[in-house]
Structure formats: structure tokens, C-alpha cells
């Protein structure tokens, strides 16, 4: 039986007996007995409350400094909220080298939930000293993440992003393979064939920008193919020495791939870039 109910039943039984007893008292003794009974009843109620409180399980104490984690897994994938989502994509020659060289940088702007993407080139950009400043500050940490000083330099130019991806030429070739190759005007090329013909951004910034633009546009249009390749994120992570994904990128990629299951085409545009003939033609 619940201890709280037991306490209430004892109190009710007590009052029933007390009323019967009072009916037999003389009028001059009524006040004295009523006062005594009220005090006893209050005492019984307090005892019942103490017993019930003591029997309730106490919350488990947390060790000092421990943070409560929600029941949901931190790795669970949630759909992105509607609006605009920016992904900063950085291409280097080779991750893991003492001094990796910056080859390209793009801001991929996705409008959620529509299958519409804007591709904005950040490097090379043919704007004089702006490119030199980016190259001067460019560094990668040991895990492949861009150094804080470089990200601060980007933020000082009012650039904002929600997720970050760093690729080198080896992982870029793998990504090209995952979408089934790309057509840069010479028919379908494999990842290795594209990388072999990719101009250096330092030696030929104009040529590198033009080829990268064609490549990025092709990859964007062919993203529905990623939904057919099983688990592209897991496949890319096999190249962990050649790629860096920040914690939020997996959610972005999973959300994008899920969208590709529902559509067959995606709208990709480069509103800020006006190109001439492709140097590879």
C-alpha cells in the first residue's frame, strides 16, 4: 500500500473516533479536548509526510564537472532547417605534407530544402593582392583542419560558413570516381585523368580557376549519383589521410544525399564567374 495513502487513512480514522468521543464530553471540556486533538492530528500528519519523503528514491548524484548528455545519440543525423547553408570547400595538393599548398577554395551555398546550389569561387580569384593574402595565411593543422589564423583571415573578409571540407588531389580523385567520372568537354574522365590535367593555381591561376569551375559544376550536377554509391561518407573516410571533415559536414552530406533519393536533378549555378574557353579544350 502507498505510504501516503496509509497516512491519510490513519488521519481520517482518527478524526472519526475523535468526533464520536467529543459528542460525549461536557460543554466546558470541549475546547480543551479539541485543542489537544488538533495538535495530535497535526503531529500524525507530519510523521506521515516524513515517512513518505524518506521512502522516495533520491536522484543520483553526478560526479563533479560531469555534463548531462541528451538520450539521443550525438551521431544521429537530423534534417537541416530550412534556409541557407554554406559549406567551405578547400582543395590542397596533399594533406600530410609539412607545407601543403592551397590549390582552390569554394563556398557552396545550398538553399534548403530546394535542390538549388550556388558555387562561389574564393581562390584563385584573380583579384590581385587578395589571393596573396590568403596564400600567406594558409596553414593546416596535423589533423588536416585549417589553422585558426587562416580561418580568422577568411572571417575578416566577412565570409561565413556552417560546415567545412578539406580535400587533397587524392581524395578529390576518389570523389570523382564516386559520381561516375566527370565530363569537362572531352568525354567522361576518371578521377586520375582529371587530376593529371589540373593546372597549378600558383603557376596558372586563370587556367586553374577555369578547370576547377568546370569540375565543381560537374560534381554539383552529378551529386544524385552519390545516392547510388552506397555510403559515400564511409568511402571517403577510408581516405582519412587525404581528407578533413568537420563535425557538421556529415550531417550536411547525409541530408544532401537523402534529398538525392527524392530528385533526379539539381540546379547548380555560378553567379559571380564569367569564363572564357576551357583551357583543356
VMD Tcl script that draws the C-alpha trace (Angstrom):
set ca {
  {0.00 0.00 0.00}
  {1.22 3.52 -0.77}
  {2.63 5.17 2.38}
  {0.97 8.48 1.57}
  {-2.48 6.78 1.35}
  {-1.81 4.94 4.62}
  {-1.06 8.24 6.36}
  {-4.29 9.80 5.06}
  {-6.35 6.76 6.16}
  {-4.92 6.92 9.69}
  {-5.77 10.60 9.89}
  {-9.37 10.05 8.70}
  {-9.92 7.15 11.15}
  {-8.53 9.30 13.95}
  {-10.93 12.16 13.25}
  {-13.95 9.82 13.06}
  {-13.17 8.44 16.51}
  {-12.46 11.92 17.85}
  {-15.82 13.29 16.75}
  {-17.64 10.39 18.42}
  {-15.68 10.99 21.58}
  {-16.45 14.73 21.59}
  {-20.17 14.11 21.49}
  {-19.92 12.55 24.94}
  {-17.98 15.44 26.50}
  {-19.45 18.18 28.59}
  {-19.51 21.61 27.05}
  {-16.90 23.03 29.38}
  {-14.34 20.45 28.32}
  {-14.91 20.78 24.56}
  {-12.36 23.50 23.93}
  {-9.61 21.66 25.82}
  {-10.12 18.39 24.02}
  {-10.49 19.96 20.57}
  {-7.18 21.75 21.01}
  {-5.46 18.55 22.12}
  {-6.93 16.54 19.26}
  {-5.86 19.16 16.68}
  {-2.30 19.04 17.95}
  {-2.20 15.24 17.84}
  {-3.65 15.19 14.29}
  {-1.06 17.68 13.10}
  {1.66 15.57 14.68}
  {0.40 12.44 12.86}
  {0.28 14.28 9.53}
  {3.87 15.43 9.94}
  {5.00 11.88 10.71}
  {3.22 10.53 7.60}
  {4.85 13.20 5.40}
  {8.33 12.44 6.79}
  {7.87 8.69 6.19}
  {6.74 9.23 2.57}
  {9.58 11.67 1.83}
  {12.19 9.33 3.25}
  {10.91 6.42 1.15}
  {11.15 8.34 -2.18}
  {14.30 7.47 -4.20}
  {16.86 10.27 -4.20}
  {18.21 11.46 -7.58}
  {21.62 10.02 -8.42}
  {24.44 12.50 -7.84}
  {26.65 13.39 -10.79}
  {30.43 13.40 -10.42}
  {31.92 16.87 -10.21}
  {32.14 18.54 -13.61}
  {30.09 15.88 -15.45}
  {27.73 17.15 -18.15}
  {24.35 15.51 -18.75}
  {24.09 14.29 -22.36}
  {20.63 14.01 -24.02}
  {19.37 10.50 -24.69}
  {19.64 10.96 -28.45}
  {22.92 9.82 -30.00}
  {25.32 12.63 -30.84}
  {25.94 10.93 -34.18}
  {22.27 10.87 -35.18}
  {21.52 12.63 -38.44}
  {18.85 15.32 -38.34}
  {17.41 17.15 -41.33}
  {18.78 20.63 -41.85}
  {16.49 23.53 -41.04}
  {15.07 25.47 -43.96}
  {17.13 28.41 -45.15}
  {20.66 28.84 -46.47}
  {23.57 26.55 -45.61}
  {27.16 27.38 -46.58}
  {29.92 24.80 -46.93}
  {33.53 25.93 -47.29}
  {35.44 23.54 -49.58}
  {39.24 23.79 -49.63}
  {41.50 21.94 -52.10}
  {45.21 21.41 -51.37}
  {47.92 19.50 -53.18}
  {48.49 16.88 -50.48}
  {47.34 16.67 -46.87}
  {50.01 15.37 -44.51}
  {52.91 17.17 -46.13}
  {54.93 19.61 -43.99}
  {53.79 22.55 -46.14}
  {50.62 21.73 -48.12}
  {49.83 24.23 -50.86}
  {46.44 25.87 -51.33}
  {45.06 24.96 -54.76}
  {41.45 26.07 -54.61}
  {38.67 27.28 -52.34}
  {34.93 27.44 -52.98}
  {31.86 28.44 -51.00}
  {28.97 26.07 -51.75}
  {25.68 27.79 -50.92}
  {22.72 25.47 -50.66}
  {19.13 26.67 -50.34}
  {17.19 24.22 -48.14}
  {15.06 22.28 -48.87}
  {15.16 23.20 -52.60}
  {17.69 21.36 -54.82}
  {19.40 24.65 -55.71}
  {23.11 25.35 -55.21}
  {25.28 28.42 -55.84}
  {29.02 27.89 -56.32}
  {31.22 30.85 -55.41}
  {35.00 30.76 -56.17}
  {37.21 32.22 -53.44}
  {40.66 31.10 -54.66}
  {42.13 31.59 -57.16}
  {40.02 34.66 -57.86}
  {42.24 36.93 -59.95}
  {41.86 39.91 -57.66}
  {45.45 40.92 -57.11}
  {46.63 41.02 -53.52}
  {43.52 39.26 -52.18}
  {44.89 35.90 -53.38}
  {48.35 36.61 -51.97}
  {46.91 37.34 -48.54}
  {45.05 34.01 -48.49}
  {48.15 32.07 -49.52}
  {50.26 33.87 -46.92}
  {47.97 32.84 -44.05}
  {47.21 29.33 -45.26}
  {48.19 26.53 -42.87}
  {46.83 23.09 -41.99}
  {46.95 21.52 -38.55}
  {48.19 17.95 -38.03}
  {44.65 16.56 -38.43}
  {44.13 18.36 -41.75}
  {41.95 21.14 -40.35}
  {42.75 24.71 -41.48}
  {44.77 26.66 -38.93}
  {42.90 29.18 -36.81}
  {44.88 32.12 -38.22}
  {43.74 31.21 -41.74}
  {40.08 30.92 -40.74}
  {40.32 34.27 -38.98}
  {41.68 35.80 -42.19}
  {38.63 34.47 -44.07}
  {36.23 35.74 -41.42}
  {37.83 39.17 -41.62}
  {36.60 39.23 -45.23}
  {33.02 38.67 -43.98}
  {32.98 35.05 -45.13}
  {30.68 32.77 -43.14}
  {30.21 29.01 -43.36}
  {28.29 26.32 -41.49}
  {30.42 23.29 -42.41}
  {33.91 22.66 -43.72}
  {35.52 20.15 -46.09}
  {39.24 19.91 -46.94}
  {40.29 17.70 -49.88}
  {43.60 16.99 -51.49}
  {44.13 15.71 -55.02}
  {43.94 12.05 -53.97}
  {40.58 12.38 -52.19}
  {39.25 14.62 -54.98}
  {40.03 11.85 -57.47}
  {38.11 9.43 -55.24}
  {35.12 11.79 -55.11}
  {35.11 12.00 -58.90}
  {35.04 8.20 -59.04}
  {32.07 8.08 -56.64}
  {29.96 10.17 -59.05}
  {30.97 8.03 -62.02}
  {33.51 10.40 -63.57}
  {33.01 13.90 -64.98}
  {32.75 15.45 -68.42}
  {34.91 18.56 -68.83}
  {34.35 18.79 -72.58}
  {36.42 15.75 -73.57}
  {34.01 12.99 -72.66}
  {33.86 11.20 -69.30}
  {37.17 11.38 -67.41}
  {38.20 9.36 -64.37}
  {39.45 10.98 -61.19}
  {43.08 10.22 -62.01}
  {42.71 11.69 -65.52}
  {41.23 14.93 -64.18}
  {43.92 15.36 -61.51}
  {46.66 14.77 -64.09}
  {45.35 17.70 -66.16}
  {44.53 20.07 -63.29}
  {46.68 23.24 -63.61}
  {48.58 24.57 -60.61}
  {46.91 27.59 -59.02}
  {50.29 29.20 -58.35}
  {51.68 28.72 -61.85}
  {48.47 29.27 -63.84}
  {45.74 30.83 -61.66}
  {43.48 31.66 -64.62}
  {43.72 28.17 -66.09}
  {43.28 26.53 -62.66}
  {40.18 28.61 -61.94}
  {38.61 27.75 -65.28}
  {39.18 23.98 -64.93}
  {38.10 23.99 -61.28}
  {34.91 25.82 -62.25}
  {34.02 23.15 -64.82}
  {34.90 20.40 -62.34}
  {32.92 21.87 -59.44}
  {29.91 22.42 -61.68}
  {30.07 18.81 -62.91}
  {30.39 17.44 -59.38}
  {27.42 19.52 -58.27}
  {25.23 18.29 -61.13}
  {26.25 14.68 -60.57}
  {25.55 14.58 -56.83}
  {22.40 12.46 -57.39}
  {24.85 9.68 -58.30}
  {26.12 9.69 -54.71}
  {22.80 8.24 -53.55}
  {23.52 5.21 -55.75}
  {27.03 4.57 -54.40}
  {26.05 3.10 -51.03}
  {27.59 5.13 -48.22}
  {29.85 7.77 -49.83}
  {30.83 9.30 -46.47}
  {32.22 5.98 -45.25}
  {34.05 5.52 -48.55}
  {35.57 8.99 -48.31}
  {36.63 8.35 -44.71}
  {38.75 5.46 -45.96}
  {40.96 8.25 -47.32}
  {41.28 9.77 -43.85}
  {44.90 10.76 -44.56}
  {43.72 12.82 -47.53}
  {40.54 14.48 -46.26}
  {39.23 16.54 -43.36}
  {35.52 16.69 -42.46}
  {34.43 18.99 -39.68}
  {31.80 17.58 -37.24}
  {28.83 19.19 -39.01}
  {29.78 18.11 -42.53}
  {28.48 14.55 -42.10}
  {25.02 15.91 -41.31}
  {25.17 18.17 -44.35}
  {26.28 15.36 -46.66}
  {23.71 12.91 -45.30}
  {20.92 15.46 -45.72}
  {22.04 16.20 -49.28}
  {22.26 12.52 -50.22}
  {18.83 11.90 -48.73}
  {17.47 14.66 -50.94}
  {19.01 12.99 -53.98}
  {16.87 9.93 -53.28}
  {13.83 12.09 -53.99}
  {15.01 14.08 -57.03}
  {16.88 13.30 -60.24}
  {18.41 16.71 -60.97}
  {19.90 19.60 -59.04}
  {20.17 23.24 -60.09}
  {23.79 24.48 -59.93}
  {24.95 27.99 -60.87}
  {27.98 30.29 -60.63}
  {26.56 33.80 -60.47}
  {29.90 35.57 -59.92}
  {32.05 33.84 -62.53}
  {32.18 34.69 -66.24}
  {34.52 32.32 -68.04}
  {36.09 32.13 -71.47}
  {37.00 28.93 -73.30}
  {38.15 25.96 -71.21}
  {41.98 25.67 -71.40}
  {41.57 21.88 -71.59}
  {39.62 22.10 -74.87}
}
mol new
graphics top color blue
foreach p $ca { graphics top sphere $p radius 0.5 }
foreach p [lrange $ca 0 end-1] q [lrange $ca 1 end] { graphics top cylinder $p $q radius 0.2 }
display resetview
